[in-house]
Amino acid sequence: MPRYAQLVMGPAGSGKSTYCSTMVQHCEALGRAVQVVNLDPAAELFSYPVTADIRELIEVDDVMEDDSLRFGPNGGLVFCMEYFANNFSWLEESLGHVEDDYVLFDCPGQIELYTHLPVMKQLVEQLQQWEFRVCGVFLVDSQFMVESFKFISGILAALSAMISLEIPQINIMTKMDLLSKKAKKEIEKYLDPDMYSMIEDSTNILKSKMFKKLTKSICGLIDDYGMVRFLPFDRSDEESINIVLQHIDFTIQYGEDLEFKEPKECEEDKSALVDEYFQDHADE
């Protein structure tokens, strides 16, 4: 029997721990067993029970206080994650081997771990060897994504993680419950964007011809390949949480009776569910 894993990623402050806590509560209400593993050696507080906590293996504070290392916060975190990569046996022992496991990995927020360092890629490969079907869940704060330039930046961050890890990835805009009605209406166009129309919004601000050309090329690449789309995540709305969970389950084919869906059909379902979410919240 396969095992299942969500690799919960995203910049610092994007809501990874809150996402994990919300998903655990939602799954408990559905009668589903979900475990959470904390992989952030600098974490302080989180509101969910953990199956394994990397701080039992190594902590950033201990590394920073070591006079022989003299690392700052970022260097200390990278050191911790590289130490973790050399001690995957600790994680294997902590997880055990239960068939039909479903584990959320709450990951650190430093983007370099997903772009040019090998640690997270090594973790993915190790999980796959342990018969996990792994899905990347990349979070961005919806409050950050309400302008074209910021949106393009968020897309590139999500895309870099997708290319580096080479696993299926669901991209999510978090904290939708914190947006005003006007902001929700504004952000709807970013969930399934027309990048060519966004080019006009972006390049009109730019004075440099070189940067205008670069922005057009980036937007064209994103639109032509259609690799990055976002789902809204509203922790106060059960339907929104369920939409996200359904797409992740489809991606990793969770459940013995789950019928395989072709990617195109999944995209059609996704658009319909997202439209339904905004229709339900149109009068708020």
Residue pairs with C-beta under 8 A, 6 or more apart in sequence:
1 99
1 100
1 131
2 100
2 131
2 132
2 133
3 98
3 99
3 100
3 101
3 102
3 103
3 130
3 131
3 132
3 133
4 100
4 101
4 102
4 103
4 132
4 133
4 135
4 252
4 254
5 102
5 103
5 104
5 105
5 127
5 132
5 133
5 134
5 135
5 252
6 23
6 103
6 104
6 105
6 134
6 135
6 136
6 137
6 248
7 105
7 107
7 120
7 123
7 124
7 134
7 135
7 136
7 137
7 165
7 167
8 16
8 19
8 20
8 104
8 105
8 106
8 107
8 137
8 139
9 16
9 107
9 114
9 120
9 136
9 137
9 138
9 139
9 161
10 16
10 109
10 138
10 139
10 140
10 174
11 109
11 111
11 140
11 141
11 157
12 109
12 110
13 109
13 141
14 109
14 139
14 140
14 141
14 174
15 139
15 141
15 174
15 175
15 233
16 106
16 107
16 109
16 139
17 43
17 46
17 47
17 48
17 106
18 174
18 235
19 137
19 139
19 172
19 174
19 233
19 235
20 36
20 46
20 48
20 104
20 106
21 46
21 47
21 48
22 235
22 241
23 34
23 104
23 241
23 245
24 34
24 36
24 48
24 49
24 104
26 238
26 241
26 242
26 245
27 33
27 34
27 102
27 245
28 34
32 102
33 102
34 102
34 103
34 104
35 51
35 95
35 101
35 102
35 103
35 104
36 48
36 49
36 50
36 51
36 103
36 104
36 105
36 106
37 50
37 51
37 52
37 53
37 54
37 91
37 94
37 95
37 103
37 104
37 105
37 106
38 46
38 50
38 52
38 53
38 54
38 55
38 106
39 54
39 81
39 84
39 105
39 106
39 107
39 108
39 123
40 54
40 106
40 107
40 108
40 109
41 54
41 55
41 57
41 58
41 59
41 60
41 63
41 77
41 80
41 81
41 84
41 108
42 59
42 60
42 61
42 73
42 76
42 77
42 80
42 108
43 53
43 55
43 106
46 106
51 94
51 95
51 103
52 90
52 91
52 94
52 95
54 80
54 84
56 90
57 83
57 84
57 87
57 90
58 80
58 83
58 84
59 80
60 73
60 76
60 77
60 80
63 69
63 71
63 76
63 79
63 80
64 71
64 72
64 73
64 76
69 76
69 79
71 79
74 110
77 108
77 110
78 110
78 112
78 113
78 117
78 119
81 108
81 113
81 117
81 119
82 119
84 90
84 91
84 119
85 118
85 119
85 122
85 123
88 122
88 123
88 126
91 126
92 130
95 101
95 103
95 130
97 130
101 132
102 254
103 132
105 123
107 113
107 120
111 157
111 160
113 119
113 120
114 120
114 160
114 161
114 164
114 165
115 160
115 161
115 164
116 164
120 164
120 165
121 164
121 165
121 166
124 134
124 165
124 166
124 167
127 134
128 134
133 252
133 253
133 254
134 167
134 252
135 167
135 168
135 169
135 170
135 248
135 251
135 252
136 161
136 162
136 165
136 167
136 168
136 169
136 170
137 169
137 170
137 172
137 248
138 157
138 158
138 161
138 162
138 169
138 170
138 171
138 172
139 172
139 173
139 174
139 233
140 154
140 157
140 158
140 171
140 172
140 173
140 174
140 230
141 173
141 174
141 175
142 173
142 174
142 175
142 176
142 178
142 179
142 183
142 187
142 232
143 175
143 178
143 179
143 183
144 150
144 154
145 151
145 154
145 173
145 187
145 190
145 230
146 183
146 186
146 187
146 190
148 198
148 201
148 202
149 202
149 205
151 190
151 193
151 198
152 198
152 202
152 215
152 218
152 219
152 222
155 222
155 228
156 218
158 169
158 171
158 228
159 222
159 227
159 228
161 169
162 169
162 227
162 228
168 251
168 252
170 231
170 244
170 247
170 248
170 251
171 228
171 229
171 230
171 231
172 230
172 231
172 232
172 233
172 244
173 187
173 190
173 191
173 230
173 231
173 232
173 233
174 233
174 235
175 233
176 184
176 187
176 232
176 233
176 234
176 237
176 240
177 234
177 235
177 236
177 237
179 187
181 284
184 278
184 281
184 284
187 232
188 278
190 230
191 229
191 230
191 231
191 232
191 274
192 229
192 271
192 274
193 223
194 223
195 219
195 220
195 222
195 223
196 219
196 220
196 223
198 219
199 215
199 216
199 219
199 220
202 215
202 219
203 212
203 215
203 216
206 212
206 215
222 228
229 267
229 270
231 243
231 244
231 247
231 270
231 274
232 240
232 243
232 274
232 277
232 278
233 240
233 241
233 244
234 240
234 241
234 277
234 281
235 241
237 277
237 280
237 281
239 276
239 277
239 280
240 277
243 273
243 274
243 277
246 273
247 266
247 270
248 254
249 255
249 258
250 258
250 261
250 266
253 260
261 269
